Structure formats: C-alpha cells, structure tokens
Amino acid sequence: MEHEDQEQAEEPKKVERTPLIERLHRALGPLAGGILLDLADLSTFGPYGLGGFVIGALVGWWTCSIYDLSRSTRFYLALLAGAYCLFPLTEFLPLATLLSALIRFRGSSRR
C-alpha cells in the first residue's frame, strides 16, 4: 500500500492546456464587432464619408453591449470607434478585426 502511495506522489502533475482548436474557435468566434467596425470604416470612406463618426460610434456602442461593459466604458469605446472610422487610410486595413482576434487569442489560453 505504501508503494502505491509513493508512486502516486512521484507522478508529476499535469497542467491542463486549452487545445489549439478550441483557442482558435474562441478567438475567431466573437469577431463580429471588429468585422462590423471595419465594414463601417470601409463604407464611410474615412474622413470624407458622411456620418462615419456616427456609424462607427453606433457599431462601437452595440459591440460593447455584447460584452456587458458599463455605460461609461461603452461611451468611451464608442467614441474611439467613431474616431477610428474617421482616421484616414484605415479603410483597407482591418485593424479592429485583427486587434480583437489578437486579444481573444492571447486571453483564451488562460482560464
């Protein structure tokens, strides 16, 4: 009996890691907000488009509501999303999608 207890004590504990396929699913699944923001940015033609700030802010507000953020956080992130749609030369760079994918991918390894 002591021999079995000794063998169990000598076994190294295994650290559970999230499988890569699950991490990819978690990273790519909730990208709808980033994709919509990039589509809004593309459709408003940067600083020359009509309503780019308003459309970007609305998409940002909606995306933040999915993640149950507070109203003040939603407000500031909506302002940032509106400003993102006004930045020149961001129309053809999917920065919002890439950033949200990176954040989700890095955070999905921790539980």
Residue pairs with C-beta under 8 A, 6 or more apart in sequence:
17 109
18 108
18 109
18 111
22 108
23 105
23 108
23 109
24 105
26 104
26 105
26 108
27 101
27 104
27 105
27 108
28 101
28 104
30 66
30 100
30 104
31 97
31 100
31 101
31 104
32 63
32 66
33 59
33 60
33 62
33 63
33 66
33 96
33 100
34 63
34 94
34 96
34 97
34 98
34 99
34 100
34 101
35 94
35 96
35 97
36 59
36 62
36 63
37 56
37 59
37 60
37 63
37 81
37 84
37 85
37 96
37 97
38 94
38 95
38 96
38 97
40 52
40 55
40 56
40 59
40 85
41 52
41 56
41 84
41 85
41 90
41 91
41 96
42 91
42 92
43 49
43 55
44 50
44 51
44 52
44 55
44 56
44 85
45 52
45 91
46 52
46 85
46 86
46 87
46 88
46 89
46 90
46 91
47 86
47 87
47 88
49 85
52 82
52 85
52 86
53 82
53 83
53 85
53 86
54 82
55 82
55 85
56 81
56 82
56 83
56 84
56 85
56 86
57 78
57 79
57 81
57 82
58 78
59 81
60 74
60 77
60 78
60 79
60 80
60 81
60 82
60 84
61 74
61 75
61 77
61 78
61 81
63 77
63 81
64 73
64 74
64 77
64 78
65 74
69 77
81 96
84 90
84 95
84 96
